[in-house]
Amino acid sequence: MLKCPECAAVLDVEEDEVEEGEIMSCPECEVELEVVQVNPVHLNVISDELEAEEEEEAGEEEFEAEEEEEEEEEDEDEALR
């Protein structure tokens, strides 16, 4: 019987069915959990900060791509003048 480390809800997963590195979510609090150890099973909450950092990095990449497009368009406009 596994319990969510965040809200202590019982997870419908057998201890012998999980693998190290497996990601699952709690049906009660919806937090994502990673199996970091299998004997005994130990679950860690996947940090929202990590997800936020990944989203921020993706946003920065999109912003840089948009800036490059704008610069290319400006260069094309200048070439047409």
N, C-alpha and C positions, 0 to 999 in steps of 0.2 A: 504494500500500500504506500503510494507516494503522496506527499502533501506539497502544496504550493508554498514556497518560502515567503511569499509576499502576503497571502491572505489565509494560509493554512487549510485551504479547501483540499479535499481528497481528490486526487487525479485518477481517472479511470484508465490506469496503465499499470501493468504488472512489472515489478522490479526486474525480472529476468528477461523482459522484452525490450529494454532500452539499450542503446549503444552510446558510447562516449561520443560527444560532439553533436548528438541528436538535438534538434530544436523542437519544442512543443509549446503549446499555449495553454494557459489556465482557463477553463470554461467559466470560472466565477469572475476573476478580476481582469481577464484577457491579457495578462502580462506574458511576454515570451520568456521561455525558460530553456536553458541549455544544460544538457547532461554533461557534467564535468568529471564525474567519477562514477563507475558502475558497481564497485564492490567495496563498501556499501554505496548505494546510489546517492549522489549529491547533485542537487539542482542549483543553478545560479540564475538570478534574474538578469536578462539581457538589458543592459542599460539603455534608457531612452536617450541619454547623452550621446552614446555611440551612434545611434540612428540619426540624431539631430546633426551630428558632425558629418555623416555620410550625405545627408540631404543638403547640407550647407555646401559641401564640396561639389556636389552635382550642380547646385545652383550657380556656383562660381564658374564652373566650366561652361554652363549655358550662357552666362553673362559675357565671358570672354569670347565665345563664338559669335554672339550678337555684335560685340564691339568690332571684331574682325570683319564681319559682313558690312557694317556701317562704314568702316574705313575703305573697304573695297568699292562700295558704292560711291563714296566721295571721290576716290581716285578716278573712277569711270566718268563721273560728272565733270571733273576737271579736265580730263582728256578730251571730252566732247566739246569743250569751250574753245 
